[in-house]
Amino acid sequence: MTVSSKTGSYFSLSSSSLTVPAKGSSSFTVTLINTDSTKSSVSDTFSYTVSYSSGNITSSSFTATVRLTDPSGRLTLNTYTANLGSLSLDYSADKAKDAAKEIKVTNDGSATVRLTTIKTSNNFTFSAFKETTLAAGESTTFTVTPKTGLKAGSYEEEITITTQEKVSAYLTVKLSVGKEYDISADPGTVSFGTMQANSIGSESKTVKITNTGRLSLTLKRPSTANFQVSGFSAGDVLKTGESVTMTIRPYEGLSAGTHRETLTIDTNEGVNVKVDASVNVTAMTIKIMAFQDVPKGEWFYDSVSYVYSHNLMSGSGDNTFSPNAKTTRGMIVTILHQLAGKPVGSAAPFQDTPVGEWFTPAARWAAGSGLVSGYGDGRFGPNDTITREQLALILYNYARSKGYDTSKRSGLSIYADEFQVSSYAVTALEWATAEGLISGTGSGLAPQGSATRAQVAVILTQFCKNVVK
C-alpha cells in the first residue's frame, strides 16, 4: 500500500507505504500537525494505491478529521460517558432517579461562555444548569435521568452541551433496561372450571408470552400431561418486546377429579416462565343410545353413538335420530358451540338471528370467532340446508380459531366436479379431504350437495378424533 503523499494540510502519516501480509494486518500513525482557528473542524483526504502480488492494482482514499475548539471558550466534562447502569423492566420513577448521574461542565477557555438548554431526548431528561454563565475556570452541573416507561433494550445517545458562543462538548449517555434474557406470561394462572369426563368441548384459554429481555429468545414447547398447548413451535424466535399467544385447553379423556399442572415454557437461553392450569372433571355421564332408526351395523352407527355420548348431537324426537334428514347452518354452529364449551358471543351481526331463537347464541359466537360471515346481505340463513363445502369451511375456521394444525392439503383434481367448488372453499376442502373428514360420493366431491345428519355425525367424529386432540 502506497500513499501519494504522507503529509496533508493538517495531518501527517508516520509512513508513506505499508506491506500487509496475506491474512494479516499492518498500521501507521495519523498525527495532527496544524489547526485553523476559523474552523470548527479540519480534515485531510489521503489517496493510496494497493499493489497485489498477483500484479493487480487498486486505488482508494481515506479521510482524517478532528473537531477543534476555540481556546478562548473551551468546555470540558468530568466524564464524557455517563453510564446509568441497568434498570429492571417497569422500573419506577424513584428507581430512575437513583440511576441519574450528575455531570460537571467546566469552562477551560479564557473567555466567558453562556450555556444553552440541552435539546430534548427520546430516552433521557436533563435538569437545568445550576449556572448558565461561566467565566474562565468556572464550573456548573446538570443531571441526566432515564425517562420512565422505556422498553427492554440498550440505549445510547450522544448529547451536545453547547453555548451561545458555539462552543460545544459531547456526552455519551448509556442505559440498559431489563435483563439480557427474560420472559413473562399473562395471565400466569388459567382455570377451566368444571367439565364432564365424556365431554369434548372445553373453552380454550389464551396466555400472552412476551420477551421482556434485551436479547432474542428461542422458545421450546412445554411438555404437558393434562393440557394441550398450541400457538407456537419449538425453535420459534421471539425478539425483544415481541409476544406470542399460547392457547391452552384440557385434553380429551381426562379422568374424574381435579387436574392441576404447571406448564413451563423454556427457552434455549435458559430462562423460562410458568403458567398454572387447572380443571375439575366430573364423573362420566352414561348415555345409552336407543334410536330406532340407527340400527347396529349401519355405516353411521358408531359415529352417531360417538356424537350422542359426547353431547354434540341429540335425537330428533320419539327415539329417532333422523339420519337422512338434512342439516341446517344453525344446527352446525350450535354443535360447534357445544364443542367449544358454549362461550358467550358478541352482539348478533345478522338480521335473521334474533334474540330468543335456539340458534342465536351459537350464531353470535360463530360470527364473533370468525367461523361464519353470512351471505353478505345481512343474513346468516340459520334454517338453510348446509352444503358440504360450507361445512368444510366452518370446520376449517373452527380449527384455525383453536390453533389446531390445519396445514394438511389434498389436491381436488381427482374429483370430476372440482370446478364446482366455490373459490372461498377450495383451501378448506383441500384440508378436509386430507384429514379424511370429507370424501367423494358416487358423483364426485359434490361441494354444493347437502349433508345429512348421518354424514355430519361421521364428519364430526373424524374431526374430534383427528383434529381436536
N, C-alpha and C positions, 0 to 999 in steps of 0.2 A: 504494500500500500504506500503510495507516494502522494504527498500534499504539494499542490502547486506553489504555495508559499506558507511558511510556518509562522509568519508574523502578520497580524492584521492591524487595524487602526486601534483596537482596544485590547486584543488578546494575542498571546503568543503560545506556540506549541513547543513542547520540550524536544520534539524531533520532527523532521520532515518526512521520515519514512519508517515503516514498520514491517517486520517479517512475521507472518502469522502461520504457525504450523498447522497441518491438517488436523481437524477436530480440536484445535487448541485456541488460545486467545493471546492477545498482547495489548498493551495500552500505552498512552502517552499522557502528559500533564498539560492542562489548559490554565494559563496564568493571565490575570487581569493586569495590564501594563499601563493603561490610560483611562481617564474618565472624562466626562463632559458635563460641566455644571449647568448647562442649559437643557439637559435631557433627564428624563426620569428613568431611562434605561438605555443601555448601549449593547450592541451586538455585532459580531463578525460572522461572515459565512466563509467557510473553507471548502475549496474544491479538491477532490482527490481522485486518483485512478488506482485500480486494483489490477495487477498483472498476475495471472494464474500460471502454474507450472505447465498447464496444457497449452499455453500460448494465448488464451482468451484475455481480453482487456475490457474492464467495465469502468464507468465513471459515475460519481455521485457527489454529494456535498453534505455538510452538517453545519449547524449554526450554534454559536455560543452566545448566551445572553445573560445579563445581570441587571437587577434593579439598582438604581442609585438614589441616595438620599442627600438632601442638602445639609451640610454640616451646620448651617445656621438654624436648622429646625429639625432635629432628628429624634424619632420616637423609638424607645426600646421597651421591651416587656420583660417581666421577671421570668416568664416562660412563654415559649412560642407554640406549645402543645398543651392544651387543657384536657386531660383525660378524666372524664367524670365517672369512670368506672362502669359497673354493671348494675342494672336495676331489674327487679323481678317484674313479670308481666302484671299489668293492672296496679302499678305502684301508686301510692298516694301522693298528694301534694307535699306532705311533710317529708316523705322519702326523697322526693325530687329536690326539696330544699336542702336536705342533708348531703345530696350529691353535688351541690353547687360549688363552684370554685371562684375565689376572688383573684382577680388579675391586676397586677400593678403596672401602670403605664408611667414612664419617665421621659421627660424632655431632656435628651442628652445633647441637644444643639445649643447654639449661643443666642438664639432669638426666642422671644415669647411665641407660643402657639395656642390656638383656640380649638379645642376638641369638638367634633360634631357628633350628633347622635348616631349610634350604631344601627345599621339597617336591620329591619325585622327579619328573623329567621323562621323557617318552617318548623324547626325542631327545638330551638332554644330561645330563652328570653334573656335580656341583658338589662341590668339595672342602669340607672343614670350615673354618669361620672360624679364622684363626690366634688370634684373641682373641674371646671371646663376650661379654665385659662391657666396655662402652665408657663411660668418663667423658666429660664435656663436652669437646669438642675432640679426642678420641682417634679413631684410625682403625684399621682392620684390613683384611685382604684375603681373598678366596677366588678359586678358579679355576673357570671354566666350560669344559668339554671336550666335543666331539662324541662320541656313542656310536658304536661300530663297527657295521658291518652295515647302515647306512642305505641305502635305495634311492635311485636317482636322483630328484632333485627339489629344491625350495626349501623350507627350513624356517624358521619364525619363531614364537617363543614369548615371551610376557610372563611374566617371573619375579618373584615377590614376595619381597622381603627384609623380614622383619618382626621385631619384638621382643616380649618378654613384656608390654611396656607398650603394645602395639597401635600402635606407630609403624611405618610402612612406607615403603619406597621400591620403585620398579618399574624392572626392567631388561628391555629387549627384546633377545633373542638371535637372530641370523640366521646361516644357513648354506646354501650351495649344494653339492649333491653331483652329480658327473658333469658332462659338457659339456652345453651347451644342446641340441645335436644330436649324437647318437651312435647307433651301431647295431652289433650283433655277430652272429656266425654260429657255431653249434655243432652238428656239428664244422665245421672250416674246410677239411677235405680229405675227399673221398669217392673210393673206388676200387671199381670193379665187377669187377675180376679179368679173367678171360678168357671170351669168348663167341664162338660161330661166326658168320661173316658172314651166314649164312642163317637164323640163329636170331632169332625174335621175342622170346622170353622172356628177360627180364633182371630180376633183383631190383632193385626201386627202392630208393633211399636217401632218408632224410629229414634235413633240416637245420633247426634251430630258429633263426629270425631274431627278434632281440629289440631293442626300442627301449631302449637303455641311457642315453639322454639325459634331459633335464628337460622337453623340449617334444615335441609330437606330430610324427610323420614321415608323409609321403605317399610310398608305395612306387611304384617303376617296375618294369616287367617287364624281366628281363635278356634281352639278345639273345644267342642261342646258335647254334653250328654243329653240335655233335655230341650235345647232350643236351636232352631235353625237360624243361621246368620247369613245375610246377603247384603249386597250393595258395594262390595269391593273385592278385589282378588289379591292373593299373595303376590308381592312384588310391585304393587301399585305405589307410586311415589307421590308423597304429599309435600308440596312446597310450603315454605314459611307462610303462615296465615291462611292456607287453604283448608277446606273441610270436605268431608265425605259423609254421606248419610248411610248409616248402617241400619238395616231392617232386621228385627228380631221377632220370632213367633215360636210358640211351643211346637215340638214335634208331635206328629200324629201317633197315637197308640201309647201315650204315657199311662202308666198305671195310676189307680186311685191313690190320692194322697197329696201332700204339699211338696212341690219340687222347687228348690232354690238352688241357684248356681251363680257363681261369679265368673263372668266372661272376661277373659284377659286378652286385650288387643296388644300384641307385642310388635316390636319393630326390629329391624336389623341393627339399629343403632343402640339397642339395649334399654330403651325407655319403653314404658307401657302404661296403659290406662285400664281400669277395671270398671265393669258395669254389672251391677247385681240385678238378676232377673228372677222372678218367682211366678208360679201359677199353682192354683189349687184345683186338683182334678177329683171330681166326684165319681162314685161307682157307676159302672156302665148300666144304662137302662136297656133291658132286653126287649126288643120289639119283634114280635112274631108276625111275619108276613103271611097273609091269608087271602090274597087277591084271587078271585075265581077266574079271572082272565089272564093270570100269569102262572100257567101250569109248569111243573118241573119238566125239564127237557127242552123248553123253548130257548132260542138263542139269546134272548134278553133276560132270562130268569135270574141268573147270578147278578147281573148289573142292577136290575130292579131291586133285588134284595139288598144290594150294597147301598144304593142311594136312599132306600127307605130306612134301613137300620142306622144310617148316618144323618137322618133328619134333613136330607136335601130335597127329597120329593115325597109326597104323600099320595094317598088314594084319591080317586075321583068321586067316591061315594058308593054306598051299598056293596062294600067289599070288592070293589073293582079298581083297577089302575088305568084302564083305557089305554092300552099300549099303542093302539093305532090312531089315537086322536092326535091332531096337530098341536104343536107347541107354539105359544104366543111369545112376543117380545117381553111382555110383562112377566110371564112365567120365568123366563130365563134370568132376568135381572133379579127377580125375587129369590131364585135358587142361589145365585152367586152372592146375594146379600146375606143369605143364611150361612153360606160357606165362609164369608168374611167375618162372621160374628155379629151381624146386624149393627154395624156402626151407624151413627147419625149422619145424615147427608145434609147438603146445603139447600137453599130455597129452590123450589121447583122451577126449572127453566122452560118447561113445556106447558102449553095451554091445555093439553089433554091429560094432565096428571094432577087433578085437583085434590085438595086435602080430603081425607076420609076414604079414598079408594084403596083397596088392598095392595095394589102395586105401587102406590105413590112413594112411600118411604124408600123402597128399593130403587125406583127410577131417579129420585133425587140423589141418592148416594151414588148410583152408577154414573150419572151425569157429572157430579162433582169430582168423581175419581177418574174421569177420562175414559170410562168404558163405552159410553154411548154419547152421541151428539145429536140424535134425532134426524129428521128428514130435511132440515134446513128451512122449514117454513113455520117453525114454532111447535111442531107436533113430534111426539115420540112414537105414537102408534102402539100403545100397550096391548091392544087386542088384535093387532095384526099378526098373522102367522109368520114366524121367523124363518128366514131362508138359511140354507146350510152355510153360505158364505157370511151372512150376518152373524150366525152363531160362532163361526171360526174367529171372526174379528173381535167379538165381545170377549171370548175366552182368551184371545191373544192379548187384548188390552188389560184384562184382569191379571194375567200372568206378569205382564210388564209392570203393572202398578204395585205388585207384591215383590218385585225384584227377583222373580224366578228366571231361570235360564231360558231365553227364547231365541237362541242362536241357531237351532237346528233348521235346516231347509231341505225340501224335496221338490225337485222340478215338477211342473204340472204338464209338461209336454207329452207325457204318456197317456193323458186323457184326451179323448177326441173332442170334448167340449171345453177345452181350456180357454178358448177365446170368448166364452160366455161369462168368464169370471170378471166381475167389476174391478176396475183399476185399484179402488181403495181396499180391496180384499185379497189381492194377489199375495202379498207378504204373509198375511195371516193364514191363508190356505196352504202356502208352502210350508209354514211352520206346523200347522195342524196335521197335515198328511205325514210330515216327517216324524211327528210324535205318535202317530197311529191313532189320532183322535177321529179323523175323518178319512174314509177310504172311498173308492169308486163304487158306483152302482152298476147295474147291468148296462145302463146307457151312458156311462161316463161319470164325471165328478158331480154332475147335477148341482152346480153352485146356486142356481135360482130355485131349486126344489125346496120343499118344506121338510121339516124334521119332525118325525113322530115322537111321542113321549117315550116309546121303547128305544128309539135311536138316541134320544137325548140322554136316557139313563145309561146307555153303553158309553157314549162320549164322555159324560161326567165321570163315570167310573174310571175310564182310562186317564182322564185329566187329573183326577185326585191321586191316582197311583203313580203316574208317570211324571207329572209336573209339580203337583202340590206335595212337596216332600219335607 
